[in-house]
């Protein structure tokens, strides 16, 4: 670890409880560590999501898993706020408390009309797991449910979770997960102002089938959207054909300069080559131009969540982040596309260390931020934040920056 990184790590956690972090960025600030396993009462932090508010505050969300690294259990949605684009962080706050149950899969977005932060999350009982839910063994009250919250004070406080399951989950769906990662606010075209949340689900087997519902072919991707700032919600596109060689799962979305929405999806153990799927929508996420298909320029990415972000400005690229070793969760990297996602080239590799989930966020001064899971011994040791200058995203930079 470099001296700069050690200093930033110390600064992130030596803030007295209840005291905001200093608002002045350290000279040459590059990285910080808002979450470290075993601190602040949580065994593990996972599932990062990040947005930058209208006031310029970066909100770093995660799942705080109290008693172990597993996906189910006593899990809260937590956040930390940064006033200086990710150099320093305020104290940990709880946005949605599990209270023995599981609240997670944060999908935050800033409403462009009001500046409010809208946070969509998922819930299940703390004693049940994904496999049981996919097999249909869990009662609806303890199964996957969907909630929304808002903040009108720059992420300092959130309203209590309000359930929207009936609006966004079809009766035949079993598993359900929002995001994870930032949701999308459309800013151009006839649906400007729409909030679009990529999500995934599983379906029940057809009557008479010997399947349990846990098979990979029952995974699907979809979107939910709101045209009134998060008050009412609707189901958008759905891709869950059960046929073919791909099984869409966790997804991320970006709006391209021409107004189309680009969707990037994890392929959950499909039989085709490659682990990333993608597609486009011309109607604000209500439908897809075609079913999601393999994006072969991202064949180095393993089976894992990924994030997409459209940079702003003439000729600005579409970015994708994810690990870059096909058979392992390690070597977090960022790819760029200048043709709306038709193809990607690797722009940089952040490190060769273990790495897993990530989320991209636009910062001030032309920088891009990435909040991602990484560590020396495993991908879930920490959630790190890296600030990346625009120059580091120009092709083709294949050598790691700040490699450790």
FIBA-952408 format. One line per field, with one value per residue (C-alpha): x, y, z. Coordinates in nm, 2 decimals. Layout:
BEGIN
east	[X,...]
north	[Y,...]
up	[Z,...]
***
This chain:
BEGIN
east	[0.00,0.13,0.19,-0.09,-0.33,-0.24,-0.30,-0.64,-0.74,-0.65,-0.84,-1.15,-1.18,-1.03,-1.33,-1.50,-1.85,-2.11,-1.86,-1.86,-1.53,-1.34,-1.46,-1.11,-0.97,-0.62,-0.36,-0.34,-0.63,-0.68,-0.84,-1.02,-1.18,-1.53,-1.60,-1.37,-1.49,-1.53,-1.57,-1.87,-2.06,-2.07,-1.88,-1.89,-1.98,-2.10,-2.30,-2.18,-2.39,-2.30,-2.46,-2.35,-2.62,-2.72,-2.52,-2.21,-2.21,-2.11,-2.33,-2.17,-2.43,-2.37,-2.51,-2.39,-2.40,-2.38,-2.30,-2.13,-2.07,-2.38,-2.65,-2.92,-2.94,-2.94,-2.85,-2.89,-2.86,-2.59,-2.43,-2.15,-2.14,-1.85,-1.84,-1.52,-1.58,-1.47,-1.16,-1.30,-1.62,-1.86,-1.98,-2.17,-2.55,-2.83,-3.07,-3.28,-3.25,-3.30,-3.37,-3.29,-3.41,-3.24,-3.26,-3.02,-2.96,-2.95,-3.04,-3.02,-3.09,-3.12,-3.45,-3.35,-3.67,-3.65,-3.30,-3.44,-3.25,-3.48,-3.36,-3.51,-3.42,-3.51,-3.62,-3.65,-3.68,-3.34,-3.38,-3.45,-3.21,-3.22,-3.24,-3.55,-3.72,-3.64,-3.78,-4.11,-4.07,-4.11,-4.44,-4.48,-4.44,-4.09,-4.00,-3.85,-4.03,-3.95,-3.94,-3.87,-3.74,-3.65,-3.43,-3.49,-3.18,-2.88,-2.89,-2.87,-3.21,-3.44,-3.81,-3.91,-3.93,-4.26,-4.36,-4.42,-4.41,-4.76,-4.67,-4.34,-4.35,-4.56,-4.75,-4.54,-4.20,-4.02,-3.67,-3.64,-3.35,-3.32,-3.00,-2.77,-2.58,-2.71,-3.04,-3.09,-3.26,-3.35,-3.25,-3.34,-3.62,-3.99,-3.94,-3.70,-3.74,-3.82,-3.65,-3.55,-3.43,-3.28,-3.37,-3.38,-3.61,-3.68,-4.00,-4.18,-4.16,-4.46,-4.72,-4.62,-4.25,-4.00,-3.79,-3.76,-3.73,-3.37,-3.23,-3.04,-3.29,-3.55,-3.35,-3.46,-3.40,-3.65,-3.68,-3.92,-3.98,-4.15,-4.26,-4.35,-4.04,-4.09,-4.46,-4.60,-4.41,-4.45,-4.28,-4.08,-3.90,-3.89,-3.64,-3.70,-3.77,-3.63,-3.51,-3.17,-2.83,-2.84,-2.99,-3.00,-2.96,-2.82,-2.83,-2.72,-2.84,-2.72,-2.88,-2.68,-2.65,-2.91,-3.16,-3.16,-3.11,-2.83,-2.88,-2.59,-2.67,-2.49,-2.54,-2.61,-2.44,-2.58,-2.45,-2.32,-1.97,-1.92,-2.07,-2.21,-2.53,-2.66,-2.93,-3.10,-3.44,-3.59,-3.89,-3.72,-3.69,-4.05,-3.93,-3.61,-3.52,-3.42,-3.36,-3.04,-2.75,-2.38,-2.15,-1.83,-1.60,-1.65,-1.57,-1.29,-1.55,-1.65,-2.00,-2.05,-2.24,-2.11,-2.18,-2.23,-2.21,-2.24,-1.99,-2.11,-1.97,-1.92,-1.78,-1.77,-1.76,-1.99,-1.80,-1.84,-1.67,-1.61,-1.34,-1.12,-1.02,-1.27,-1.24,-1.20,-1.33,-1.01,-0.84,-1.11,-1.10,-1.29,-1.38,-1.50,-1.73,-1.76,-2.04,-2.32,-2.22,-2.17,-1.82,-1.59,-1.21,-1.03,-0.92,-0.74,-0.70,-0.72,-0.53,-0.46,-0.61,-0.93,-1.24,-1.61,-1.91,-1.87,-2.05,-1.95,-2.04,-1.96,-1.77,-1.67,-1.38,-1.43,-1.34,-1.51,-1.55,-1.57,-1.69,-1.59,-1.53,-1.17,-0.90,-0.56,-0.68,-1.03,-1.27,-1.49,-1.22,-1.31,-1.51,-1.28,-1.34,-1.11,-1.11,-1.01,-0.91,-1.05,-0.70,-0.68,-0.98,-0.84,-0.74,-0.56,-0.41,-0.35,-0.10,-0.25,-0.26,-0.15,-0.11,-0.05]
north	[0.00,0.34,0.62,0.82,0.53,0.46,0.83,0.82,0.50,0.64,0.97,0.78,0.61,0.84,1.08,1.10,0.95,1.20,1.43,1.50,1.44,1.75,1.91,1.98,1.71,1.59,1.71,1.45,1.25,0.93,0.67,0.61,0.32,0.40,0.04,-0.21,-0.56,-0.59,-0.22,-0.02,-0.33,-0.52,-0.84,-0.77,-0.49,-0.57,-0.45,-0.09,0.18,0.54,0.87,1.23,1.47,1.80,1.97,1.77,1.52,1.16,0.90,0.56,0.29,-0.07,-0.37,-0.39,-0.76,-0.79,-1.15,-1.30,-1.26,-1.44,-1.28,-1.34,-1.27,-0.94,-0.70,-0.32,-0.07,0.17,0.48,0.73,1.08,1.26,1.63,1.62,1.37,1.07,1.18,1.18,1.03,1.12,0.87,0.55,0.59,0.33,0.41,0.10,-0.12,-0.50,-0.55,-0.92,-0.94,-0.87,-0.53,-0.48,-0.44,-0.06,0.12,0.50,0.78,1.16,1.29,1.55,1.75,1.79,1.69,1.44,1.11,0.81,0.48,0.15,-0.17,-0.53,-0.73,-1.09,-1.26,-1.30,-1.68,-1.77,-1.77,-1.73,-2.10,-2.15,-1.85,-1.97,-2.31,-2.15,-2.26,-1.92,-1.74,-1.40,-1.20,-1.35,-1.37,-1.10,-0.76,-0.42,-0.08,0.28,0.57,0.93,1.20,1.57,1.68,1.56,1.21,1.30,1.14,0.90,0.84,0.50,0.22,0.22,-0.11,-0.12,-0.49,-0.51,-0.26,-0.41,-0.79,-1.02,-1.30,-1.57,-1.43,-1.57,-1.42,-1.04,-0.80,-0.43,-0.31,-0.34,-0.01,0.33,0.36,0.59,0.92,1.00,1.35,1.36,1.26,1.22,1.04,1.30,1.29,0.92,0.71,0.37,0.09,-0.22,-0.54,-0.91,-1.19,-1.56,-1.73,-2.04,-2.36,-2.43,-2.67,-3.03,-2.95,-3.16,-2.84,-2.68,-2.32,-2.30,-2.38,-2.10,-2.09,-1.93,-1.62,-1.30,-0.93,-0.64,-0.28,-0.08,0.29,0.60,0.91,1.10,1.11,0.76,0.78,0.54,0.25,0.03,-0.27,-0.19,-0.44,-0.80,-1.06,-1.41,-1.64,-1.95,-2.05,-2.01,-2.00,-1.69,-1.62,-1.25,-1.14,-0.83,-0.53,-0.17,0.10,0.42,0.68,0.73,1.08,0.98,0.91,0.53,0.34,0.09,-0.22,-0.44,-0.76,-1.05,-1.38,-1.63,-1.94,-1.95,-2.21,-1.95,-1.80,-1.49,-1.37,-1.02,-0.95,-0.62,-0.45,-0.12,0.04,0.33,0.39,0.48,0.12,0.00,-0.25,-0.38,-0.34,-0.71,-0.97,-0.93,-1.10,-1.17,-0.88,-1.05,-0.75,-0.81,-1.18,-1.13,-1.05,-1.34,-1.41,-1.10,-0.77,-0.48,-0.11,0.13,0.50,0.74,1.03,1.38,1.60,1.57,1.23,1.12,0.74,0.49,0.31,-0.04,-0.16,-0.52,-0.77,-0.86,-1.22,-1.45,-1.73,-1.53,-1.22,-1.01,-0.72,-0.45,-0.27,-0.01,-0.05,0.23,0.23,0.51,0.35,0.32,-0.02,-0.20,-0.28,-0.21,-0.17,-0.18,0.16,0.08,-0.19,-0.05,-0.33,-0.70,-0.77,-0.97,-0.76,-0.82,-0.58,-0.21,0.11,0.40,0.77,1.10,1.35,1.71,1.83,1.57,1.28,0.95,0.76,0.39,0.23,-0.13,-0.44,-0.54,-0.66,-0.81,-1.15,-1.16,-0.93,-0.86,-0.72,-0.36,-0.13,0.12,0.44,0.55,0.89,0.86,1.16,1.18,1.14,0.79,0.68,0.76,0.45,0.23,0.24,-0.12,-0.07,-0.05,0.28,0.27,-0.10,-0.27]
up	[0.00,-0.09,0.17,0.02,0.04,0.40,0.49,0.31,0.49,0.82,0.75,0.65,0.99,1.25,1.23,1.58,1.59,1.48,1.33,0.95,0.76,0.66,0.34,0.19,-0.04,0.03,-0.23,-0.50,-0.36,-0.56,-0.35,-0.02,0.17,0.30,0.41,0.58,0.69,1.06,1.14,1.27,1.38,1.06,0.96,0.59,0.35,0.00,-0.30,-0.36,-0.52,-0.56,-0.67,-0.67,-0.55,-0.69,-0.41,-0.52,-0.23,-0.32,-0.14,-0.11,-0.03,0.06,0.24,0.60,0.68,1.06,1.14,0.83,0.46,0.34,0.13,0.38,0.75,0.95,0.68,0.67,0.38,0.49,0.35,0.40,0.25,0.10,0.05,-0.16,-0.44,-0.25,-0.07,0.28,0.43,0.70,0.96,0.87,0.86,0.82,0.54,0.58,0.89,0.85,1.22,1.18,0.82,0.50,0.33,0.04,-0.34,-0.31,-0.63,-0.57,-0.82,-0.81,-0.94,-1.20,-1.14,-0.76,-0.66,-0.42,-0.38,-0.45,-0.31,-0.42,-0.22,-0.18,0.13,0.24,0.58,0.75,0.79,0.43,0.13,-0.25,-0.32,-0.10,-0.26,-0.61,-0.52,-0.41,-0.05,0.12,0.20,0.03,0.35,0.40,0.03,-0.19,-0.16,-0.30,-0.12,-0.20,0.01,-0.05,0.09,0.05,0.25,0.04,0.18,0.55,0.63,0.44,0.47,0.61,0.34,0.15,-0.02,-0.39,-0.45,-0.59,-0.86,-0.98,-0.91,-1.12,-0.95,-1.11,-1.01,-0.71,-0.67,-0.71,-0.68,-0.76,-0.93,-0.77,-0.83,-0.93,-1.11,-1.41,-1.45,-1.81,-1.91,-2.28,-2.52,-2.46,-2.13,-1.97,-1.59,-1.58,-1.31,-1.44,-1.21,-1.37,-1.18,-1.20,-1.10,-1.14,-1.26,-1.15,-1.36,-1.58,-1.45,-1.48,-1.49,-1.28,-1.24,-0.90,-1.02,-0.90,-1.25,-1.42,-1.71,-1.48,-1.43,-1.60,-1.62,-1.62,-1.54,-1.32,-1.38,-1.23,-1.42,-1.10,-0.89,-0.73,-0.62,-0.87,-1.03,-1.34,-1.49,-1.80,-2.03,-1.93,-2.07,-1.93,-2.22,-2.06,-2.41,-2.58,-2.43,-2.21,-1.87,-1.79,-1.43,-1.25,-1.48,-1.51,-1.75,-1.91,-2.14,-2.46,-2.63,-2.89,-2.62,-2.63,-2.31,-2.30,-2.08,-1.96,-1.79,-1.61,-1.78,-1.50,-1.63,-1.98,-2.22,-2.47,-2.48,-2.27,-1.94,-2.04,-2.22,-2.36,-2.55,-2.62,-2.56,-2.77,-2.54,-2.21,-2.09,-2.15,-2.40,-2.57,-2.93,-2.93,-2.65,-2.46,-2.63,-2.56,-2.58,-2.70,-2.65,-2.27,-2.28,-2.02,-1.75,-1.52,-1.39,-1.18,-1.16,-1.36,-1.40,-1.69,-1.71,-2.01,-1.97,-2.07,-2.35,-2.72,-2.82,-2.45,-2.41,-2.25,-1.97,-1.82,-1.50,-1.38,-1.30,-1.60,-1.54,-1.71,-1.45,-1.13,-0.95,-0.97,-1.15,-1.16,-1.49,-1.69,-2.06,-2.30,-2.60,-2.85,-3.05,-2.80,-2.67,-3.00,-2.88,-2.59,-2.55,-2.21,-2.10,-1.77,-1.50,-1.15,-0.98,-1.01,-0.67,-0.60,-0.70,-0.75,-0.76,-0.86,-0.94,-1.16,-1.08,-1.25,-1.04,-1.07,-1.28,-1.55,-1.32,-1.29,-0.96,-0.90,-0.58,-0.58,-0.37,-0.34,-0.10,-0.07,0.05,-0.10,-0.29,0.01,0.25,0.17,-0.05,-0.21,-0.39,-0.68,-0.85,-1.22,-1.43,-1.78,-1.93,-1.78,-1.97,-2.31,-2.52,-2.48,-2.13,-2.04,-1.75,-1.40,-1.22,-0.86,-0.89,-0.55]
***
